[in-house]
Structures are given as structure tokens and as C-alpha cells.
Amino acid sequence: MPTWTALITLSDKPKAEALGAALEEIDPTPTGVGVFEVEDGSGLWEVGAYFIEAPDEVALAILAAAFGAKDFAVSELPETDWVAEVRRELHPVEAGRFFVYGSHDADKVPAESVPLLIEAAMAFGTGHHGTTKGCLEAVDKLFTDRNLPQSVADIGCGTAVLAIAAAKVLNRSVMASDIDPQAVETAVANARANGVEALVDCVEAAGFEHPDLGQKAPYDLVFANILKGPLVDLAPSMAAHTAADGHVILSGILNPQADEVVAAYDGAGFDLKARDEIGEWTTLTLQRRK
């Protein structure tokens, strides 16, 4: 079955979000609508809609004009088995002690590794993206016999690969949250597939805004692999929920954005302990001052 995409960019976040909401009301109705900050430091926001029947390009043009934007770029996508395509392209990833793989590569798991089963259908957060791999490598360096956190939270968990990694190494409960209910369902399924469903507690929340997250604070370690803007906004709340001497591992940060994130967390009471780059992405490890 062919599908169509309609994409547009705006420089104003509220307008982008309003346009995304308006897209959900047109006919034919899109099967999905997304509003994302473009990860190139431009400050632009991309609005995308996906259709299983040809969209009404006149209606799209009217919407674009109403929000002062250029016309949508509409494309028809060929029929593709995307899971099979991703499986052909994605190979297992080693990040320190961790080995991230799909079930089709189960025979390749090294005996001495900590295996993390994340299926290829869940492409972002499988470990192949530089942000996730960077976080796993930072965890591997941080977890030593003398430095094993008692309490861990994964904020904006996505596939929950980081929460699952911590649960497997520590063999203790880990909190995982995401603002997207579908991501929470994915996190629950992945925890089950990795045999740690009893240890990974997944909740739907923006940041720390869930009573279970507040009740279990302060945390010795917090992951937040999201984007620069939300990370900066989260700094005061991160400080309020992280224990003195506790660590945070942050990613989703383009290399030129790292200084701004470091400055925000320095102002919130954190010291930079490590700064690692993989390709265009930076991962930061910080420690909360006493």
C-alpha cells in the first residue's frame, strides 16, 4: 500500500504545534502527525503528516498560508517492508559491556556481554544512533564496583534501552518515563523481552511530572537522552530530583549545543565530569554538587 508524507517547517514553536493540531482535522485524515525541532541548531520546527490515501493538496496549501508558511512538500512513498529494510542495514552494536541486537542477530551475542534486545522496528533508541550509543558507553564507564547507584531514572526513555541496561547491571528497580504513551508501551514490551519487566517501572510523564518519580527521588543516576531545548528547561527539576554527588547522563545534543547545556547545568549545581562525541552528537556526564 503506498503512503504519502506532507512536510513543512516553521520558525515558531507555538505556530508549529497549532498547525500540527489543525492537520489532524483535515480530510482525508492523516494516520499520524508529528512536530519536531530540527536538530541542526537552526531553531526551525518541522511539521509532518503521514497518509494512507492521497492528501488534499489544496487543503494543505490553505493551511500553510493560514500559518504564514511555504507550501507543504508532498511525497508519495513506495511500498517498502521497512522492518526488513532496517534489519538489512542495522547490525549489532557494542558499547562497552553492552551488546545491542535484534532477535535476528541472537546468535551473535558474546557470552561476556550484557545483552540488550531491541527490535529493528524500533529504529530510534536501538543503540545505533550516536546519542544512545554515547549514553551506553558513559554508563559503562560510570558503573564500577565502587560506583553502583542505588536509584536510577530514565527520563524520555523511548525504547527504554538505557533503563533496561541499568536494571540488568544493577539488578534493582529503575524508573522510566516518556511523554509519548506509545513509547511507554514500547518500553514495557522491551523490558519484558529482556526479562526485567519486574525491575523497570514505566510511566507516562513530561520530565519528572509523575507522583511515582517524585516519590522515589532523589536519584543517584538520571538519564535524559532527549533534545537540547528540553534538557536546558529540565535543569532545575533535574537538580531537585538528583541526589548530592549523584550523576546525570545527558544526550540528544548536537556538538555545537553542548556548551549551552553544560552552562545550564552548571547554573543548576552540576559539575561536568565527561564530554564525549560520537559523530555530530555529544554525551555529557555531570555530577551534582553537594
C-alpha positions as CSV (number, residue, x, y, z in Angstrom):
1,M,0.0,0.0,0.0
2,P,1.5,3.4,-1.0
3,T,1.8,6.1,1.6
4,W,2.2,9.9,1.4
5,T,4.1,12.4,3.5
6,A,3.5,16.1,3.8
7,L,6.3,18.1,5.4
8,I,6.7,21.8,6.3
9,T,9.0,23.9,8.6
10,L,8.2,27.0,10.7
11,S,10.4,29.1,12.9
12,D,7.8,29.5,15.7
13,K,7.1,26.5,18.0
14,P,3.6,27.5,19.1
15,K,2.6,28.0,15.4
16,A,4.1,24.6,14.5
17,E,2.2,22.9,17.3
18,A,-1.0,24.7,16.3
19,L,-0.5,23.7,12.7
20,G,0.1,20.1,13.8
21,A,-3.3,20.1,15.6
22,A,-5.0,21.6,12.6
23,L,-3.6,18.9,10.3
24,E,-5.4,16.3,12.4
25,E,-8.8,17.8,11.3
26,I,-8.4,17.8,7.5
27,D,-9.9,15.2,5.2
28,P,-8.5,12.7,4.4
29,T,-7.3,12.4,8.0
30,P,-3.6,11.7,8.3
31,T,-2.6,8.4,10.1
32,G,0.0,10.4,12.1
33,V,1.2,13.9,12.7
34,G,4.5,14.9,14.3
35,V,6.0,18.2,15.4
36,F,9.8,18.1,16.0
37,E,12.6,20.6,16.5
38,V,15.0,20.3,13.6
39,E,18.3,19.0,15.1
40,D,20.7,21.3,13.2
41,G,20.7,24.3,15.5
42,S,18.6,26.3,13.1
43,G,15.7,26.9,15.5
44,L,13.2,25.6,13.0
45,W,10.3,23.2,13.7
46,E,9.2,20.5,11.3
47,V,5.6,19.5,11.0
48,G,5.0,16.2,9.3
49,A,1.8,14.3,8.4
50,Y,1.5,10.7,7.0
51,F,-1.4,9.5,4.9
52,I,-2.6,6.1,3.6
53,E,-4.5,7.9,0.8
54,A,-3.5,10.9,-1.3
55,P,-3.8,14.1,0.8
56,D,-5.9,17.1,-0.4
57,E,-3.1,19.4,-1.6
58,V,-5.5,22.4,-1.8
59,A,-6.4,21.9,1.8
60,L,-2.7,21.7,2.8
61,A,-1.9,24.9,0.8
62,I,-4.7,26.7,2.6
63,L,-3.4,25.5,6.0
64,A,0.2,26.6,5.1
65,A,-1.0,30.0,4.1
66,A,-3.0,30.4,7.2
67,F,0.1,29.9,9.3
68,G,2.3,32.1,7.1
69,A,4.4,29.2,5.8
70,K,5.6,28.0,2.5
71,D,3.7,25.1,0.8
72,F,3.9,21.6,2.2
73,A,6.3,19.3,0.4
74,V,4.1,16.3,-0.5
75,S,5.7,13.0,-1.5
76,E,4.4,9.5,-2.4
77,L,6.5,6.8,-0.8
78,P,7.0,3.4,-2.5
79,E,5.7,0.2,-0.9
80,T,8.5,-1.0,1.4
81,D,8.9,-3.6,4.1
82,W,10.6,-1.2,6.5
83,V,11.3,-3.7,9.2
84,A,13.1,-6.0,6.7
85,E,14.9,-2.9,5.3
86,V,16.1,-1.8,8.7
87,R,17.2,-5.3,9.6
88,R,19.4,-5.4,6.5
89,E,21.0,-2.1,7.4
90,L,21.3,-2.4,11.2
91,H,23.9,-4.6,12.8
92,P,24.6,-5.3,16.4
93,V,26.2,-2.5,18.4
94,E,28.9,-2.9,21.1
95,A,29.1,-0.1,23.7
96,G,31.4,-1.1,26.5
97,R,30.0,-4.2,28.2
98,F,26.6,-3.7,26.4
99,F,25.6,-5.5,23.2
100,V,22.5,-4.2,21.5
101,Y,20.9,-6.5,19.0
102,G,17.7,-7.6,17.2
103,S,16.3,-11.1,17.5
104,H,17.6,-11.9,14.0
105,D,21.2,-11.5,15.4
106,A,20.6,-13.5,18.6
107,D,23.3,-16.0,17.6
108,K,25.9,-13.2,17.6
109,V,25.6,-12.2,21.3
110,P,29.0,-12.6,23.1
111,A,28.9,-14.7,26.2
112,E,30.6,-12.0,28.4
113,S,28.4,-9.1,27.3
114,V,25.3,-7.6,28.8
115,P,22.7,-8.3,26.0
116,L,20.1,-5.7,25.2
117,L,17.4,-7.0,22.8
118,I,15.8,-4.1,20.9
119,E,14.0,-5.0,17.7
120,A,14.8,-3.3,14.4
121,A,11.2,-2.0,14.1
122,M,12.1,0.5,16.9
123,A,14.9,2.2,15.0
124,F,15.4,5.3,17.2
125,G,16.8,4.1,20.5
126,T,18.2,0.8,19.3
127,G,21.8,1.8,20.1
128,H,22.8,2.7,16.6
129,H,22.1,6.4,17.0
130,G,25.1,8.2,18.3
131,T,23.1,9.6,21.3
132,T,22.1,6.2,22.6
133,K,25.4,4.6,22.0
134,G,27.1,7.5,23.7
135,C,24.9,7.1,26.8
136,L,25.6,3.3,27.0
137,E,29.3,4.0,26.8
138,A,29.0,6.6,29.5
139,V,27.1,4.2,31.7
140,D,29.8,1.5,31.1
141,K,32.5,3.9,32.3
142,L,30.5,5.1,35.3
143,F,29.4,1.7,36.6
144,T,32.4,0.4,38.7
145,D,32.4,-1.8,41.8
146,R,32.8,1.4,43.9
147,N,30.2,3.4,42.0
148,L,26.9,1.5,41.6
149,P,23.9,3.7,42.0
150,Q,21.1,2.7,44.2
151,S,18.3,4.6,42.4
152,V,18.0,5.3,38.7
153,A,15.6,7.2,36.4
154,D,15.4,7.3,32.6
155,I,13.6,10.5,31.6
156,G,12.3,10.5,28.0
157,C,13.1,6.8,27.8
158,G,12.0,6.0,24.3
159,T,12.7,2.3,23.8
160,A,13.9,2.2,27.4
161,V,17.3,0.7,26.3
162,L,19.1,2.8,29.0
163,A,16.7,1.8,31.8
164,I,17.0,-1.9,30.7
165,A,20.8,-1.6,30.7
166,A,20.9,-0.2,34.2
167,A,18.4,-2.8,35.5
168,K,20.4,-5.6,34.1
169,V,23.7,-4.5,35.6
170,L,22.3,-3.3,39.0
171,N,19.5,-5.9,39.4
172,R,17.3,-3.3,41.1
173,S,14.3,-1.2,40.2
174,V,14.7,1.6,37.6
175,M,12.1,4.3,36.8
176,A,11.5,5.1,33.1
177,S,9.2,7.8,31.8
178,D,8.2,9.2,28.4
179,I,5.7,11.9,27.4
180,D,4.6,9.6,24.5
181,P,2.1,6.9,25.5
182,Q,3.3,4.7,22.6
183,A,6.8,5.0,23.8
184,V,5.7,3.8,27.2
185,E,4.1,0.8,25.7
186,T,7.3,0.1,23.7
187,A,9.3,0.5,26.9
188,V,7.1,-2.0,28.7
189,A,7.4,-4.5,25.9
190,N,11.2,-4.2,25.7
191,A,11.6,-4.6,29.4
192,R,9.5,-7.8,29.1
193,A,11.6,-9.1,26.2
194,N,14.8,-8.5,28.2
195,G,13.5,-10.3,31.3
196,V,13.5,-7.2,33.5
197,E,9.8,-6.3,33.5
198,A,9.7,-6.6,37.3
199,L,12.6,-4.1,37.6
200,V,11.7,-1.4,35.0
201,D,8.7,0.8,36.1
202,C,7.4,2.7,33.0
203,V,5.2,5.7,33.4
204,E,3.8,8.4,31.1
205,A,5.1,11.8,32.2
206,A,6.7,15.0,31.0
207,G,10.0,15.2,32.8
208,F,9.6,14.3,36.4
209,E,5.9,15.2,36.5
210,H,4.6,11.9,37.8
211,P,4.0,11.1,41.5
212,D,5.9,7.8,41.3
213,L,9.0,9.7,40.0
214,G,8.8,12.2,42.8
215,Q,8.2,9.6,45.5
216,K,11.4,7.6,44.6
217,A,13.6,10.7,44.3
218,P,16.4,11.7,44.8
219,Y,18.2,9.6,42.2
220,D,21.8,8.6,42.2
221,L,21.7,8.5,38.4
222,V,19.4,10.0,35.8
223,F,19.5,9.5,32.1
224,A,17.9,12.1,29.7
225,N,18.5,11.4,26.0
226,I,16.1,14.0,24.5
227,L,17.0,17.3,22.8
228,K,18.9,20.4,23.8
229,G,15.9,22.7,24.4
230,P,14.1,20.3,26.8
231,L,17.4,19.4,28.5
232,V,18.0,23.1,29.3
233,D,14.5,23.6,30.5
234,L,14.8,20.5,32.7
235,A,18.0,21.6,34.5
236,P,16.3,23.0,37.7
237,S,14.0,19.9,38.0
238,M,16.9,17.6,37.4
239,A,18.8,19.2,40.3
240,A,15.7,18.9,42.5
241,H,15.5,15.1,41.8
242,T,19.2,14.2,41.8
243,A,21.0,13.2,45.0
244,A,24.1,15.2,46.2
245,D,27.1,13.6,44.4
246,G,24.6,11.9,42.0
247,H,25.2,11.7,38.3
248,V,23.2,12.6,35.2
249,I,24.0,11.4,31.7
250,L,22.6,13.7,29.0
251,S,22.4,13.4,25.2
252,G,20.4,14.3,22.2
253,I,22.8,17.2,22.0
254,L,24.5,18.4,18.8
255,N,28.2,19.1,19.3
256,P,27.8,22.9,18.9
257,Q,25.0,22.9,21.5
258,A,27.0,21.2,24.3
259,D,28.4,24.4,25.9
260,E,24.9,25.8,26.4
261,V,23.7,22.6,28.1
262,V,26.8,22.5,30.3
263,A,26.3,26.1,31.3
264,A,22.6,25.5,32.2
265,Y,23.6,22.5,34.4
266,D,26.5,24.4,36.0
267,G,24.0,27.0,37.0
268,A,21.7,24.3,38.4
269,G,24.5,22.9,40.6
270,F,26.3,20.2,38.4
271,D,29.9,19.8,37.5
272,L,31.0,18.4,34.2
273,K,32.8,15.0,34.5
274,A,33.0,13.8,30.9
275,R,32.2,15.0,27.5
276,D,32.2,12.5,24.6
277,E,31.4,12.9,21.0
278,I,30.2,10.3,18.5
279,G,29.9,11.8,15.1
280,E,27.8,15.0,15.4
281,W,26.4,14.1,18.8
282,T,27.7,14.9,22.3
283,T,27.0,12.9,25.5
284,L,27.6,14.7,28.8
285,T,28.2,13.1,32.2
286,L,27.7,15.5,35.1
287,Q,27.8,15.2,38.9
288,R,25.6,17.2,41.3
289,R,27.5,19.3,43.8
290,K,26.8,18.8,47.5
